[in-house]
Amino acid sequence: MRRCDYIYWGANFPQDNDKLGKDLNIELDIKERYLTTYLVPSQSSGGREEKQSEWEKQVYYTESLYTTDLTVLGNSLFGKRQEHSLLQFSVQSAHRTYAFLVCMQNFALFHTSILPTGAENILAGVHLILIGGIAQLIAGFLSFRKYDHLSGTSFIAFSALWSSYGATRILVGSEAIPQNSSIVPTLPPLPINESAVAGLVSYIVIAVILSFCSATVNYIMPFVFGALTMTLIFEAVGLFGRWALVVSGVLELIIVVCGLYGGAALLLKGITQRYVLPGFGNSLFNVLLLGSGNSGSSKTAGEEKKKNTKYAEPMALGYLCDTISPFIMAFYCFGYIKIFYVAAIWISINVLSQLCSSYYSYLRDDIYYATKFAFHGIFWLVKSWEEFTITVVLEPNNVTIRREVMVGDWFFLVAACVLCFLSLNKDILELIHNISFALITVSTIQQIPSKPAYIFFGVTCGIFTVISLYSTFASLVNTIAEKVLIPIGNIVVSSTKLQDVLLFGRRHLRKSTEELIITENVSSRFSDPLFYVCNGLASIAAIQSSLNYSAEEYLSIPWVLIPGTIIQLYVSRIDVQRGRRFGSVLPFCYSAIWATWVWLRFAGPTLGLTANTDGGFTVGAIAFLIINIFLIIIAIQANVILFIVTLLMEAVLVSFLLFTLGRLPLPLEITVLSLYGIVCAYGFLASLANCIFNKELIPMGRAIFKKQESKKNDVTSDSSCILPQSRRTSGLRTIAKILENGGVCGIPTDTVYALAASCKHPDAINRIYTIKERPTEKPICICISNLDQLRVINPPFNPLLWRFMDLVYPGGISCIVQKGEWLKKLGVGPAYDQVGTSNSIMIRVPDHSVTAHLTDMTGPLAITSANPSGESDSTHHDMVITRLSDKLDAILCDGYSNELVGSTVVNCTKIDEGTITILREGCVPSAKIMQLFEKAKNTQEVL
C-alpha cells in the first residue's frame, strides 16, 4: 500500500502496514491489558452507499490499491471493506483458474484414455501450487489482517489442499520420467492413490463445514463450496474409476461459472461502488440472529488478558489442521497406506498452515494458542518424517530397527500434560481436546511393542480427529457469530483457583516472615515456551545408546532437526522485532548447533563423515563454545532458568567437542542432554503459565546481575528532559504539574506515544507545531478521560452518535464531530481556535489507565502523535527520547506501546444522515467499527 498523500488530524497513515510480519515488534507493556471489549451487531444491513463530499475525498489514498469509502460496509456479516472486493476478485480468479485446469485434464483423460506424461503432471502440479496454493495463501494472510475469520481460515486451508494435490502430481510426473538407476536408488512403488484418498477424504469433511459457514456470507459462496466438496469426492473416486472424472469435471465447470460470476460482480462493485449483480451483499441466514450467547459457557470478564483484536481469530484454522494430520496418520496406522511418502508431504504442507495459525495467535498476543498449535505442528512433522524414514529409507534396505531405545516421545508427553494442566481454566471442549492429544503422545511411546502401538496410535488419532473436527466447527461458528452458538462447555476451574495452585511453589520457597508479592510477568517473553519446547525435545531425542552408527541414529534425524533447527528458526523470526533480550540471536545460534549435531552425529556416516575425518567440526565446536559464553553473560541479566539453560548448553557443546576428538564418554553426553531436557521442561511450564496470566506465578529466578538504574527522580543525567516513570504516582503528578504550567510532554496512550499540552495554554499547543515541524493547517485533537465529561455539558449530539460513542469509547477510535460552543464548557475555551478545524473537532477517549488518570488531573489535553512530522509513530518512550527529548519538557516513560499504529479516525459529522466514513484505518479494523455502527443503529436506547 502506498503512503497517502494527505495527512489528517496529525497522525500519519501506516506505512507498509500490509507487509506481513511487521507487527511482530509489538510488545505490550504488562500494565496495560485493557483493550476495548467490542460488542457485535445484532443484524446486518442491506447495501447502502452515500455520495462523498469533496472535503471527505481529500483524505483518501491517492493512487492506492484500495478505496476508503466504507459507507457500504454494513451489507456484510463481517463488515468487509471496499478494498476486500479486490482480494475476493483475485481469489475468485484463482478458484476458477485451477478448477478449469483440472476440469480440462479430467475431460481429456476420459475422452482419450491417455494418461498424462511425466512433464504434463509436473506442469499441472506446479500450476496447482502457484495458482491454488500460493495465491490463496496470500489471500488468507490478507483476510486475517482484515478481521475476516471465515475467509482467512478457508483460504489457507484450501491453499494447503491444492498445494498438496499439486505436490502429488509432481511426484507422479517425476516417477514417470526415466532416471539413471546407477545414481538414483530404486524406491518401492509409491502409494499415490491411497495417500491422496486419505488426504482428500479429510478435506471433504472440512469442505462440508466451510460450505455451511459460507452461507453466512452471500448466496454464491455456498454453491462454490458445495461444488468444491462434491468435486473432492469424485476426484477421490476418480483415482480408482475414470467415470468419476466426468462428474468431477462437470462440478469443476460449475466452480468456473460461479467464479466468473463472482469475479464479475466484485469487479463491478469496485467500479460502481455498489453491488450491481445479485447474490452478494446478503446472506442465506444471519448467525447473529440465531440463539443467544450462552454466557455460562464463555469466559467471564477478567479470566485472562484481552487479545489484540486487530487480526481475525486463527483458532479454527489450528483445529482444522489438527483434523487433517491425524486423519491421514490413522489411515497409515490401520495399514491402508504402506509407504509414508506422499502422506508425509501432505502432513508437512498442512503443518505449514498450522504454523500460520500459531503466527497470527502471536500477533493477537494469544500465547496459549500460539504455543499449542506450534507444538502440535512439531509433533505431526516429527512423526510423519519418522515414518517416512522407516518406510522409505530403512525397511527397503532390510535395516533392523530398535526403537525402544528412543526416548523423545516422553518429552512430548510431558509437554502435552503441561498444556492439559494450563487449560483447566478454559472450556470443557478445550480440555478434552488437550487430553485426547496427550493420549496420542502416550500411544507413540517407543517402548510399547510395535503392532499394539500402531493400533493404539490409530485409535487415538481417530478420536482426536473427531474432537478436532467438532472444535473446528464450534470455533468457526462461534467466532463468526461472536457468541456461543455451538456448545463448548463451561470453564472447568476458575482462573483464580488455577493461579493459587501455580503459586504453590512460591509459597513454600519464601521465608516464613516474607510477604508473598505477586508481580507482573517480566521474566518470560511470548516466544519462550516454544523456545524451551524446541530445545528440550531436541536434547532428549539426541540421547543415544551407543557411539557407533546404528539405524536408531538415522531415525533420530527428524526428532532433532525439526524442533531443534527448523521450528527454532520460526522462534527466531518471532524474536526479530519482538523486544526479546537476545533478539533472535539465542534461538538462531542454537538452531545452528542442533543442525551441526545432526549433520555429524546422525547423518555423518551416510554422508561419509566421521569424527576424525575433518578438523572443521572440531573448530566449529570451539567456535560454538566461545559464542555460547557470550550468551551466558547476557543470560545472567535475564533469569536463573535461562542462565542454567545456556550453561548446560555449554556442557552439551563440550560433549560435542569431545566427540569430534574421539574421546567422548557416553554417560557424560547422556547426563548433560538429560539435565538440559529437564530444565527446558520446567522452563516451558513456568514461562507458559507466567505469560498466560501475566504474573510471576512460577519462579524463574531473579537476574543474577542487574544493571543499576538511577533513582533520583527517575531523571537521566544526560538529558535535560525529565523522565518520570508511569508506574509511580509521583511521575503522574510531575507530568500534570508541567502541563498545568504550560509545558509540552510526551505521554503514552492506548495506541502509540503522543505529545500533549493543556487546553488551558494555547501557546503550549502552538509549541507542538514547532516541535513536530507540523504544518499549521493540520488540526490537533482533544483527549478526555471518559464520556461522562461530555454528558455533563450536554452537547447537541444526535442520539445515534451518543449510542455509537458508547460502543467505541474508551478505545483506539477517534470520532470527528461538529464543533460548537459546548467545547468551551468542556474546558477547551482558551484553546478553542487551536484545536480542530473551524467547524469540526476530533475526540479521543483512550483505553489506558495512565492517560485517563493524567487527563483527570489536568482536564482536556490537546494531543497528537509523538513523532516528527512525516516520520513513523513512536512505539516506545526511548523513541520519543531519541527524537524529541531536546524539545520537550518531560516524557512519561511507560515502555512499549500497545499498538504499532495510531487510532482509527471516524468522521461522524454526517451521522444524522445515517452514515459514517473511515478517514484512516488504525489499530481498530474498519470492519469492527462498521459492526459497532450497525449495533448503534439497531439499539433503541443508550447502553
Protein Blocks (a to p, Z undefined) as FASTA:
>chain_A
ZZdfbdeehiacdehklpghklmmgccdfklmcbcdddddfbdcddddddddfklmmmpc
ehiabdcbfklmmmpfklpafklmmmmmmmmmmmmmmmmmmmmmmmmmmmnopacdfklm
mmmmmmmmmmmmmmmmmmmmmmmmnopaklmmmmmmmmmmmmmmmmmmmmmmmmmpccdf
klmccdddddfklmmmmmmmmmmmmmmmmmmmmmmmmmmlmmmmmmmmmmmmmmmmmmmo
mklmmmmmmmmmmmmmmmmmmmmmmmmmmmnopafbghihiafbdfklggjddfklmcce
hkaccddfkbccfklmmmmmmmmmmmmmmmmmnomambdcklmmmmmmmmmmmmmmmmmm
mmnopaklmmmmmmmmmmmmmmmmmmmmmmmmmmmnopacdfklpcklmmmmmmmmmmmm
mmmmmcfklmmmmmmmmmmmmmmpmkbcfklmmmmmmmmmmmmmmmmmmmmmmmmmmmmn
opafbdgbjafbdfklmmmmmmmmmmmmpcfklccdddddfkbcfklmmmmmmmmmmmmm
mpcfbfbdcfklmmmmmmmmmmmmmmmmmmmmmmmmnopanlmmlmmmmmmmmmmmmmmm
mmmmmnopafklpmklmmmmmmmmmmmmmmmmmmmmmcmklmmmmmmmmmmmmmmmmmmn
opacfklmmmmmmmmmmmmmmmmmmmmmmmmnopafbcgbiafbdcdddfehoiafkbcb
dcddfkbmklmmmmmmmmmnopacddddfkbccddddfklmklmmmmmmmnopafklccd
dddfbfklmmmnopabdfklmmmmmmmpgcjddcdddddfklmmnopmmmmmmgccfkbc
cdddddbfklmmmmmmnopadddddddehiacdfbfklmmmmmmmmpfbdcdebjafbfb
dcddddfklmmnopacdfbdcfbcfklmmmmmmmmmmpcbdZZ
